[in-house]
Amino acid sequence: MCMPLDDTAMICWLRRQIRVLEAWREELATRPEIDISAVTRLESHYAWLTFEVARLEDPSNRQAA
């Protein structure tokens, strides 16, 4: 069963995912040994997700119905 989501709810959920990635990034930074591969993958995903959220929030990207 799928729940209907409007754009506002979806973007809110995506922003929460960004906060989770930020917390994960902080956690990785505090580890005594740094896993460069994990940090690189996380940063790549973070950059992609923040770009996509900004794109979704840009009013000029909204298409007329």
N, C-alpha and C positions, 0 to 999 in steps of 0.2 A: 504494500500500500504506500503510495506516495503522498506526501503532504504538499498542498499548494503553497508555493513561496512567491512572494512578490519581490521586486528588485531590492527594496529597502531591507527586508529580512535576509535576503541572500548576501547583500553587501555587509550587513552587520555580522553575519556568521563568518564571512571571509576575514573581516577585521579581527575577529576573535582568533582566527587561525594565525594571523600575523602576530598577535600577542603571544600565542603559544610558541611560535618559531623564535620570537625574541627571547622568551624565557629559556628555551632550549639552547639558544646561542650563548646566553649568559652562563648556563650550566656547563656547557662545553668549555668555555673560557676559564672556568674555575678549577677544572681538572688538573691534577699534577702533570699528566702527560697529555699532549695535544695531538689529537687525531686529525691531521691536516686534511685527509680525504673526507672525513665526516664534516668538518668545518666548511670545506669547499662545496660539498653537496648541499649543505644547509643554506649557505649564502646564496647559492645559485637559485634554490627554490624560493628563498625569501625575496630575492630581487625580482624573480618572475611574478610571484604572487602580489607584491606591492605594485608592480607595474600594471598588472591586470586589474587590480582594485581601482587604481587611479584612472585607468581607461574606462572602467564601468561607471565611475562617479562623474566623469567628464560630460557635462550636459550637451556638448557639441557632438557626442557620439550617439545620442538618443535618436532613434529613427521615428518618424511620424507614423502613427498607426493608420 
